[in-house]
Every structure is written in structure tokens, then in C-alpha cells.
């Protein structure tokens, strides 16, 4: 596939992602903040569905030899430090790198501050890369996946099994906390309108 079609594919996937974020309302600041407060599980349900779908697709692609797994290294520092910083930023801003552009498209003025903060954070990292990387590279366990712990089972079987477990968990979560109650609670919760 040449670069032109890769760009078209990337733009198409981005548009589908943006539409899904907007239609599911996962991009709303109140939904993101309330997820961290365990008041709204819309975001978790959507990401569980996306992960399960991705696992089914990846399982099929690897089973038929169309794609190969190329895992990144499992680095504890990246996960704990980077994940904590990202989580704090999402909880404070009510946005993440994936949702902020959808928020701008929807008219949320606060999203511009999130973009500015992200750019400043990237610049800070760029100027302090050697020091920060020293902390982030702590506990590098190499390129491992959970498939490495059960080498006798092919990845596609593990992927489909994990996908099924995620779907079961998602349905259990929906039974416990239906999306209609999340919508009802969000109307009086932390959200704010794009005009604010």
C-alpha cells in the first residue's frame, strides 16, 4: 500500500473514531471526569467494546497469517509514571489526546487549553528527554505479552477468549449500571456545555 492510501486510511479511521466519540458522548468533559469518579461508565464500556473488537480483528489477522505481532517493550516506569501523569491530566482537563479534537469540533472552548498544555508538556519532555527517560525506563521487562506465558496456546485463541471475557464483563457492567442511568446522572453532574 503506497503512502497516499495509508493517509486516506488514517483519515478515514480518524473520522470514524471522531464520530464514535461524539455519538457516544465519551468526548464530553463531564463523562470523562465522572468515569474517574466512578459515576459514569460510558467511557469504560466503549473502550471495552473497542478492545474486544480489536482483539477479534487481530486474532483473525494473525490466524490467517495476514499480520504479525510486534509488541512494544513492557516497561514498568512507562506504565506507572506515564499512566499516572496521563490519568491526572485527563481527570483535571476532562479530555485526553483522543477526545480533545472532538471537543474542539463540538465547540468546547476549554479544549484549546488542553491542546496548549499538551504542546507545552511535549516541549518540556523534548528539552528534558534524557532525564525523564531515565525514570521512565525503570523496570524494562522486554517484549512480552500474556501469550508468552502460555506458549502452547496460539495467540488467536487467547485473543478470542480474552475478547469473550471482555464482552461478558461489559454486559455485566451494563446490567449493573445501564447507560440510561449514566445519561440521567450526567445531566445533573459535572458536565458543561460547549458555550461555557
Rosetta silent file (secondary structure, phi, psi, omega in degrees, C-alpha in Angstrom):
SEQUENCE: XXXXXXXXXXXXXXXXXXXXXXXXXXXXXXXXXXXXXXXXXXXXXXXXXXXXXXXXXXXXXXXXXXXXXXXXXXXXXXXXXXXXXXXXXXXXXXXXXXXXXXXXXXXXXXXXXXXXXXXXXXXXXXXXXXXXXXXXXXXXXXXXXXXXXXXXXXXXXXXXXXXXXXXXXXXXXXXXXXXXXXXXXXXXXXXXXXXX
SCORE:     score description
SCORE:     0.000 S_00000001
   1 L     0.000  126.936 -178.419    0.000    0.000    0.000 S_00000001
   2 L   -81.495  171.977 -171.899    1.536    3.326   -1.004 S_00000001
   3 H   -61.847  -35.640 -179.616    1.658    6.432    1.197 S_00000001
   4 H   -59.011  -47.675 -178.428   -1.393    8.086   -0.405 S_00000001
   5 H   -71.478  -29.988  174.223   -3.688    5.199    0.545 S_00000001
   6 H   -64.545  -40.539  177.352   -2.160    4.977    4.026 S_00000001
   7 H   -65.048  -44.869  178.391   -3.005    8.659    4.543 S_00000001
   8 H   -60.734  -43.127  178.139   -6.546    8.102    3.247 S_00000001
   9 H   -62.151  -44.200  178.961   -6.915    5.066    5.539 S_00000001
  10 H   -62.436  -43.498  178.439   -5.631    7.067    8.521 S_00000001
  11 H   -64.400  -40.937  178.974   -8.008    9.964    7.821 S_00000001
  12 H   -63.985  -45.120  178.851  -10.938    7.588    7.406 S_00000001
  13 H   -63.759  -38.210  177.278  -10.151    5.802   10.668 S_00000001
  14 H   -63.515  -40.890  178.192   -9.788    9.160   12.404 S_00000001
  15 H   -65.063  -43.191  178.827  -13.178   10.292   11.128 S_00000001
  16 H   -63.103  -42.317  177.920  -14.842    7.068   12.275 S_00000001
  17 H   -61.423  -45.816  179.878  -13.161    7.414   15.687 S_00000001
  18 H   -62.599  -42.973  178.536  -14.284   11.052   15.989 S_00000001
  19 H   -63.485  -42.914  179.209  -17.868   10.214   15.024 S_00000001
  20 H   -63.026  -41.086  178.047  -17.925    7.331   17.534 S_00000001
  21 H   -62.493  -43.449 -176.710  -16.591    9.630   20.279 S_00000001
  22 H   -70.238  -45.341 -178.064  -19.178   12.299   19.509 S_00000001
  23 H   -68.086  -33.851  179.326  -22.153    9.950   19.151 S_00000001
  24 H   -82.232  -11.957 -178.369  -21.275    8.013   22.305 S_00000001
  25 L    67.846   15.618  178.904  -20.699   11.305   24.163 S_00000001
  26 L   -67.461  -22.211 -178.063  -17.433    9.898   25.513 S_00000001
  27 L   -80.351   -7.317 -179.203  -15.708   13.098   24.439 S_00000001
  28 L   -71.944  134.304 -178.435  -17.731   15.250   26.845 S_00000001
  29 H   -54.489  -40.210 -179.892  -15.638   16.533   29.769 S_00000001
  30 H   -62.855  -37.053  178.926  -18.274   15.502   32.317 S_00000001
  31 H   -65.998  -44.082 -179.784  -18.303   11.913   31.053 S_00000001
  32 H   -65.158  -46.485 -179.117  -14.506   11.670   31.297 S_00000001
  33 H   -65.090  -43.564 -179.376  -14.327   13.234   34.753 S_00000001
  34 H   -66.403  -24.376  174.254  -17.269   11.177   36.045 S_00000001
  35 H   -65.077  -42.073  178.621  -15.553    7.990   34.850 S_00000001
  36 H   -67.530  -24.514  177.755  -12.651    8.773   37.171 S_00000001
  37 L   -92.572    3.643 -178.381  -15.175    9.380   39.953 S_00000001
  38 L    58.277   37.991  177.518  -16.951    6.057   39.152 S_00000001
  39 L  -108.160  -18.139 -176.822  -20.192    7.907   38.410 S_00000001
  40 L  -145.052  120.813 -175.140  -20.428    7.257   34.655 S_00000001
  41 L  -105.745   17.685 -179.720  -19.183    4.089   32.979 S_00000001
  42 H   -59.383  -46.625 -178.007  -19.859    5.101   29.368 S_00000001
  43 H   -62.811  -45.755 -179.529  -16.160    5.537   28.583 S_00000001
  44 H   -61.488  -43.828  179.557  -15.185    2.190   30.127 S_00000001
  45 H   -62.784  -42.010 -179.749  -17.930    0.351   28.227 S_00000001
  46 H   -64.775  -43.513 -178.914  -16.912    1.937   24.928 S_00000001
  47 H   -70.724  -32.261  173.796  -13.235    1.093   25.416 S_00000001
  48 H   -63.704  -42.862  178.435  -14.078   -2.477   26.462 S_00000001
  49 H   -64.116  -42.240  179.655  -16.100   -2.841   23.254 S_00000001
  50 H   -65.434  -41.128  179.106  -13.264   -1.339   21.191 S_00000001
  51 H   -65.545  -43.143  178.727  -10.668   -3.616   22.815 S_00000001
  52 H   -62.669  -43.286  178.910  -12.819   -6.716   22.276 S_00000001
  53 H   -63.800  -43.815  177.911  -13.392   -5.756   18.630 S_00000001
  54 H   -61.921  -39.019  178.865   -9.681   -5.086   18.129 S_00000001
  55 H   -66.143  -39.391  177.516   -8.787   -8.458   19.660 S_00000001
  56 H   -63.160  -45.954  179.978  -11.189  -10.291   17.334 S_00000001
  57 H   -62.302  -46.815 -178.805   -9.704   -8.472   14.323 S_00000001
  58 H   -65.790  -37.427  177.436   -6.113   -9.056   15.437 S_00000001
  59 H   -61.845  -44.403  179.584   -6.846  -12.711   16.200 S_00000001
  60 H   -65.169  -44.173 -178.621   -8.236  -13.228   12.698 S_00000001
  61 H   -63.147  -39.370  179.902   -5.335  -11.370   11.044 S_00000001
  62 H   -76.730  -35.426 -179.682   -2.707  -13.395   12.907 S_00000001
  63 H   -63.538  -36.596 -179.145   -4.550  -16.713   12.496 S_00000001
  64 L   -93.197    7.084  176.534   -4.596  -16.317    8.710 S_00000001
  65 L    71.859   18.703  179.881   -1.006  -15.058    8.562 S_00000001
  66 L   -80.928  -31.061 -179.325   -2.019  -11.606    7.307 S_00000001
  67 L  -136.202  158.621  176.046   -0.365   -9.791   10.225 S_00000001
  68 L  -121.063  153.318  176.931    2.301  -10.487   12.823 S_00000001
  69 L   -79.580  134.094  175.241    2.512   -9.343   16.418 S_00000001
  70 L  -132.531   72.959 -176.157    5.125   -6.664   17.113 S_00000001
  71 L   -68.530  150.287  172.963    4.672   -5.858   20.813 S_00000001
  72 L   -80.814  163.803  177.696    6.404   -2.915   22.424 S_00000001
  73 L   -65.309  143.231  176.952    8.616   -3.483   25.423 S_00000001
  74 L   -87.766  102.670 -175.996    6.873   -3.866   28.781 S_00000001
  75 E  -115.646  114.126 -175.376    8.402   -1.035   30.806 S_00000001
  76 H   -60.515  -41.072  179.504    7.063   -0.618   34.336 S_00000001
  77 H   -60.617  -43.106  177.572    8.206    3.020   34.605 S_00000001
  78 H   -59.027  -44.338 -175.320    6.336    3.981   31.440 S_00000001
  79 H   -69.169  -48.361 -175.276    3.169    2.332   32.689 S_00000001
  80 H   -75.519  -53.650 -176.523    3.201    3.644   36.265 S_00000001
  81 H   -71.394  -51.713 -179.735    4.712    7.119   35.824 S_00000001
  82 H   -62.363  -43.461  179.101    3.380    7.843   32.352 S_00000001
  83 H   -63.953  -38.572  178.402   -0.040    6.378   33.118 S_00000001
  84 H   -65.784  -45.267  179.058   -0.314    8.362   36.353 S_00000001
  85 H   -62.435  -45.141  179.213    0.596   11.638   34.651 S_00000001
  86 H   -63.045  -44.570  179.637   -1.835   10.954   31.798 S_00000001
  87 H   -61.691  -43.225  177.742   -4.617    9.951   34.206 S_00000001
  88 H   -62.531  -43.366  178.915   -4.164   13.060   36.340 S_00000001
  89 H   -62.013  -42.516  179.131   -4.197   15.217   33.215 S_00000001
  90 H   -65.120  -43.131 -178.772   -7.384   13.598   31.904 S_00000001
  91 H   -65.299  -36.703  179.919   -9.121   13.933   35.276 S_00000001
  92 H   -75.978  -45.729 -174.164   -8.184   17.623   35.588 S_00000001
  93 H   -82.896  -24.434 -173.839   -8.810   18.635   31.966 S_00000001
  94 L    70.565   28.050 -179.880  -11.778   16.403   31.213 S_00000001
  95 L  -156.594  158.312  173.426  -10.061   15.498   27.949 S_00000001
  96 L  -132.792  172.981 -178.110   -7.392   13.215   26.562 S_00000001
  97 L   -55.883  -29.406  179.630   -5.340   13.376   23.359 S_00000001
  98 L   -80.314  -30.897 -175.187   -8.024   11.414   21.518 S_00000001
  99 L   -93.923  -19.463 -172.148  -11.034   13.396   22.702 S_00000001
 100 H   -63.627  -36.064  179.774   -9.675   16.933   22.676 S_00000001
 101 H   -71.551  -34.408  174.609  -10.043   17.375   18.911 S_00000001
 102 H   -65.731  -36.581  177.227  -13.624   16.099   19.047 S_00000001
 103 H   -65.213  -40.571  177.364  -14.246   18.629   21.827 S_00000001
 104 H   -62.525  -44.102  178.636  -12.858   21.426   19.651 S_00000001
 105 H   -62.584  -29.998  179.761  -15.087   20.293   16.802 S_00000001
 106 H   -84.409  -13.107  176.510  -18.070   20.331   19.162 S_00000001
 107 L   101.436   14.010  177.397  -17.251   23.849   20.355 S_00000001
 108 L   -76.439  114.195 -176.374  -15.780   23.290   23.822 S_00000001
 109 L   -70.298  -30.138  179.705  -13.578   26.329   24.377 S_00000001
 110 L   -62.253  -23.789 -177.016  -11.666   24.701   27.276 S_00000001
 111 H   -61.756  -28.453  178.560  -10.240   22.167   24.828 S_00000001
 112 H   -64.689  -33.541  176.604   -7.865   24.810   23.468 S_00000001
 113 H   -68.253  -36.437  177.919   -6.226   24.981   26.914 S_00000001
 114 H   -64.942  -42.528  177.270   -5.827   21.202   26.859 S_00000001
 115 H   -61.658  -45.633 -179.874   -4.115   21.396   23.453 S_00000001
 116 H   -60.695  -44.611  177.828   -1.839   24.167   24.716 S_00000001
 117 H   -61.881  -39.573  177.737   -0.972   22.131   27.818 S_00000001
 118 H   -63.581  -42.160  178.663   -0.210   19.084   25.673 S_00000001
 119 H   -66.502  -41.089  177.631    2.116   21.084   23.433 S_00000001
 120 H   -65.104  -39.381  177.415    3.878   22.628   26.443 S_00000001
 121 H   -64.026  -40.269  178.066    4.221   19.164   28.003 S_00000001
 122 H   -65.288  -39.766  178.390    5.702   17.783   24.778 S_00000001
 123 H   -65.582  -42.846  178.447    8.164   20.683   24.624 S_00000001
 124 H   -60.117  -43.957  178.229    9.136   20.142   28.282 S_00000001
 125 H   -62.601  -44.192 -178.527    9.711   16.454   27.577 S_00000001
 126 H   -59.380  -39.791 -178.957   11.754   17.248   24.469 S_00000001
 127 H   -80.446  -15.046 -178.146   14.098   19.579   26.365 S_00000001
 128 L  -125.245   27.356 -172.840   14.437   17.164   29.306 S_00000001
 129 H   -56.446  -46.068 -175.677   14.296   13.854   27.441 S_00000001
 130 H   -63.616  -40.501 -179.701   17.458   12.281   28.853 S_00000001
 131 H   -70.082  -46.502 -177.182   16.456   12.908   32.495 S_00000001
 132 H   -66.135  -42.143 -179.764   12.821   11.871   32.026 S_00000001
 133 H   -61.617  -30.392  177.339   13.698    8.753   30.023 S_00000001
 134 H   -61.166  -39.265  178.359   15.916    7.609   32.873 S_00000001
 135 H   -76.586  -38.861 -176.906   12.872    7.466   35.155 S_00000001
 136 H   -71.703  -25.430 -177.305   10.528    6.088   32.524 S_00000001
 137 L   -85.909    7.215  178.556   12.866    3.246   31.540 S_00000001
 138 L   -66.358  134.101  175.384   12.847    1.708   35.030 S_00000001
 139 L    72.866   45.561  178.811   11.845   -1.940   35.045 S_00000001
 140 E   -76.997  111.625 -177.240   12.194   -2.798   31.354 S_00000001
 141 L   -97.398    5.440  178.974   10.976   -6.401   31.075 S_00000001
 142 L    83.453 -173.395 -177.365   11.407   -6.646   27.304 S_00000001
 143 L   -85.557   91.302  179.594    8.879   -7.503   24.641 S_00000001
 144 L  -123.431  152.531  172.632    6.482   -9.810   26.440 S_00000001
 145 L  -134.254  169.535  179.072    2.775  -10.477   26.096 S_00000001
 146 H   -67.477  -19.250  176.229    0.426  -12.653   28.053 S_00000001
 147 H   -65.783  -25.106  178.790    0.647  -15.121   25.150 S_00000001
 148 H   -68.689  -20.778 -178.486    4.268  -15.754   26.218 S_00000001
 149 H   -82.431  -17.365  176.550    3.045  -17.273   29.493 S_00000001
 150 H  -132.848   70.375 -173.802    1.084  -19.998   27.676 S_00000001
 151 L   -63.411  -17.425 -179.452    3.191  -20.736   24.596 S_00000001
 152 L   -77.460  -14.336 -179.606    1.260  -23.916   23.808 S_00000001
 153 L  -104.364  126.540  179.951   -1.882  -21.904   23.006 S_00000001
 154 L   -65.921  153.015 -176.272   -1.828  -19.829   19.799 S_00000001
 155 H   -57.342  -40.269 -174.819   -2.401  -16.095   20.126 S_00000001
 156 H   -61.636  -33.172  177.572   -5.630  -16.136   18.146 S_00000001
 157 H   -69.984  -42.941  177.167   -7.228  -18.481   20.678 S_00000001
 158 H   -63.212  -41.603  179.832   -6.094  -16.326   23.591 S_00000001
 159 H   -61.724  -45.884  179.267   -7.283  -13.212   21.778 S_00000001
 160 H   -66.759  -38.960  177.533  -10.752  -14.618   21.123 S_00000001
 161 H   -64.198  -43.993  178.527  -11.006  -15.938   24.683 S_00000001
 162 H   -65.189  -40.017  177.389   -9.969  -12.600   26.153 S_00000001
 163 H   -59.780  -43.568  178.848  -12.396  -10.808   23.847 S_00000001
 164 H   -62.246  -42.117  177.895  -15.222  -13.051   25.076 S_00000001
 165 H   -62.785  -39.958  178.012  -14.312  -12.313   28.712 S_00000001
 166 H   -63.884  -40.148  178.814  -14.313   -8.574   27.988 S_00000001
 167 H   -65.406  -42.543  177.311  -17.748   -8.810   26.385 S_00000001
 168 H   -60.459  -45.663  179.032  -19.106  -10.744   29.384 S_00000001
 169 H   -62.358  -40.439 -179.911  -17.655   -8.123   31.739 S_00000001
 170 H   -63.379  -43.222  178.635  -19.105   -5.329   29.596 S_00000001
 171 H   -66.886  -37.217  176.662  -22.583   -6.873   29.688 S_00000001
 172 H   -64.062  -41.802  178.079  -22.299   -7.396   33.456 S_00000001
 173 H   -64.413  -39.629  177.777  -21.292   -3.757   33.854 S_00000001
 174 H   -65.614  -36.327  176.764  -24.220   -2.683   31.665 S_00000001
 175 H   -66.381  -40.721  179.386  -26.575   -4.778   33.830 S_00000001
 176 H   -70.045  -42.648 -175.337  -25.155   -3.187   36.970 S_00000001
 177 L  -136.053   85.255 -178.582  -25.066    0.332   35.563 S_00000001
 178 L   -61.708  150.219 -177.908  -27.270    0.773   32.425 S_00000001
 179 H   -60.604  -28.605 -179.736  -26.299    3.534   30.002 S_00000001
 180 H   -65.533  -34.434  177.686  -29.666    5.217   30.612 S_00000001
 181 H   -73.257  -32.598  175.321  -28.747    5.808   34.264 S_00000001
 182 H   -63.663  -42.542  179.269  -25.353    7.204   33.199 S_00000001
 183 H   -64.904  -40.913 -179.191  -27.130    9.659   30.881 S_00000001
 184 H   -64.536  -45.297 -179.785  -29.615   10.602   33.600 S_00000001
 185 H   -67.555  -33.749 -178.019  -26.862   11.216   36.158 S_00000001
 186 H   -66.687  -28.614 -178.089  -24.730   13.140   33.640 S_00000001
 187 L   -66.303  -24.551  177.308  -27.470   15.710   33.120 S_00000001
 188 L  -112.755   12.716 -173.626  -27.026   16.890   36.697 S_00000001
 189 L   -95.812 -142.846 -171.807  -23.345   16.087   37.045 S_00000001
 190 L   -85.516   -2.783 -176.094  -20.037   17.713   36.234 S_00000001
 191 L   -65.228  160.880  172.013  -20.566   18.283   32.519 S_00000001
 192 L  -141.794  157.355 -174.045  -20.716   21.703   30.934 S_00000001
 193 L   -81.788  160.263  179.393  -22.000   22.893   27.639 S_00000001
 194 L   -61.146  -25.620 -177.128  -19.815   23.954   24.714 S_00000001
 195 L   -74.160  -17.806 -177.295  -20.997   27.539   25.113 S_00000001
 196 L   -75.132    0.000    0.000  -19.473   27.854   28.580 S_00000001
